[in-house]
Amino acid sequence: MPRIPLRPEKAGEALSALTSPPDWAAVFGGTGSLELEIGCGAGGYALEHCRRDPSIRYVAFEWRKKYAREVAFRAEKHGLKNLKVIEGDARVVVPKIFAPESLDVIHLQFPDPWWKRAHFRRAILIADFTKLLLGLLKPGGRFDFRTDVEERALQGLSVLEKTGFHNPLGAGVFHPYDPEEAPSTRERRYLVSGQPVYRARLVKLPSGASAVRS
């Protein structure tokens, strides 16, 4: 990957400063599926997903400022008005700007594994935050989880299922690759090299629905 410059303008500063959910229809200039990505990295998935489907409204978080600013720059360059990038810690900002049951899809792809115990506090898939994310999803909403680290895949899937996310394939089962889905930059490399990727497509069941395997 070529060296990424540090662009001067902070990504999504107005949104990250909010203390309550905005009118997303006004933010995006229309309605549509509202999707959140936590940790968009270099933006390969966010940019391609939004290019393929202009009807979605996509909010991508990235705490590394050079990546966040570059993705925001590329989104504007390519005229992707359905993509908003926020530079900051999703664990802090997400609870402020999304109302309960407002999200249609949440994406978490190839999160940092945080091998050192001292760094594990930065992890996303911990019980409290995962419970919050479940509450932000609409009934029937989806959680898209992908990683190349088997240990973290097993841990993450277990936490998600224990929190209440439903796995249509059965507890502990990962999903096969879907060629219709946009791959991230990292996933594209793995599709070429054959390195395994662990994918889970979980859903939030409507209140009172039974978790029947489909």
N, C-alpha and C positions, 0 to 999 in steps of 0.2 A: 504494500500500500504506500503511495507517495506520502511525503511529509505533509501533515495537515497544519496550515497556518492558524495562528490565534487571531481571529477576527475581532475587531474592537467592540462591536455592539452585542450586549448581553441578550441571549435568546429568551423570549417570552417573559421579559421583566414585568410587564403589566399584569400578566396572569399569575406569576409567582408571588406577587405582592398582595393578592386578594386574600380576604379573610372569610369570605363566604362564596358559595357557588355563583358563577355568572349566568347570564342568559346565553346558553350555548348557541341557540338559534341566531342571536345577534352577533356573537363572536365569529361564527362561520358564515353568516348570511344565508342561513337556511336550515332545514331539518335533515335528518338522516341518522344512520347508525352512529352512535357515539362510542369511540374506541380509545382505549388507553394502552400505551406501551411504556413499560418501566425498563429503562436502560436501552435506548435505541442504538447506542454505539455509533458507528459510522453511518448509520441510517439506511443501510441497504434494503432492509425489509420495509421500513416506513415509507421510503420514497417510492419503491416499486408497488407496494400495496395501494398507496394513494393514487398513483398514476393509473393503475388498472381499474380502480373503482372510485370515480369522482364523487359518488353519492355519499360516501362515508365521511364522518368528521373525526379526525384522528389527532389525539394529543400525545406527543412523545416526550418522555422525560429522559434526560441524560445529565449526570452530575459532573462529568468531565467537560469543562467549558469549551475546550477547543473542538470537541466533537459536536456538542450541542450547537455551537455557533456555525459550524460548517454545514450541518444538516439543515439548519434554518436558512442559511444562505443558498444552498442548493434547491431547497423547496421553493424559495422565492424566484430563483433563476429560472426554474422550470415551470413556473406558474401554478404550483400546487396550492391552491387556496384552501384545500381541505386538510392541510397538515399544519399543526401548530406545535412548535418545539419549545420546551421549557427547560432552562438550565437550572438545575437545583436538585435537592434531595426529595425524591418522590414520597418518602415516608413522612416528611414534614408537610409538604404542600398538598398532596393528594387528598387527605382528609378535609382540607379547607375548601377545595374548589369543586368537589364532586358530591352531589347529594346522594342519600341512600337510594338504591335501585334506579340509578340514572345511566349506568353504563351497559352497553350491549355486549362488548367484548373487552377482555383484558389480555394483553400479550406480555409474556416474560420469556425472552429468548436468550439463551447462552449467558446467564448471569455470572458474574465473577464468583468462583467457587469459594473464595476466602478460606484457604486451608489453615491459616494460623488462627489459633483460638482468640488471640487479641483482636483479630479483625472480624471475627464472626458476628459481632454486633452490627456490622454493616449489611448482613444478609437480609434478603427480602422475604424469603419463605420461612418466617418464624410465626409461631401460633397467633400472636396478637395482631400482627399486620395482615396475615392471611385471613383472619376472621373479619377484619375491616374490609378487605377487598371483596369478600363474599357478600357483605352487606351492601356494597356499592353496585353490584351487578343486579340487573333486572332478573326476575324469574325467567328461566330459559336462556339467560346469558351464558356466554362461553368464556373459558379460561384456556388460553393457548400457551403451553409450557414446552420449551425445547432446551436441551442442553447436550453437550458432548461428554460430560463427566458422569460416568455411571453411578458413582457413589452419591453425588449430589442429585442425580435424577431419582434414585430410589428414595432418598430422604425427602426431596421436594414433593414427590407424588404422594408419599405417606402423609406428610403434613397437610396437603391440600385435601386429601380424602377424609382425614380425621376431622378437618375443619367443617366439612359438609359439602364439598364439591363432589358431584356425582360423576363417576367414570362409566360411560356407556358400555365399555368393553369388559368391565369387571375390575374389582379392586386389584391394584398393583400391575395392571396390564398397560403397556405402552401402545401407542397408535402407529400404524404404518405410515410411510411417506405418502403424501398426497401431491401428485404432480401439478394439480391445479392451484396449489398454494404458492405464493411468492416466497422464494428463499431469501434468507438474510445473506449478507456478504460472507460470513463465516460458514453458513450452511451450504452455500454454493460451492465452496472449496471442498467440503466434505463429500458432497455428491459426486465430485470428480475423483477424489482420492479413495472413496469407499469407507472412510472412517465412520463408525456408527454414530448416529444421532438418536437421542431418546426423546420421543414426542408424546405429549398427553393433551387431549382435547376434552376438557372437563366441562360440565354444565352445572348451573344452579337450578335445582328443581323448584317448581312452583310450591308454595306453602301447602302442606298436606299431601303432596304427591309421594308415592312410594318409589323407592329406588329399584325398579325392575330392570334387570339387565336386558339390553336390546341387541 
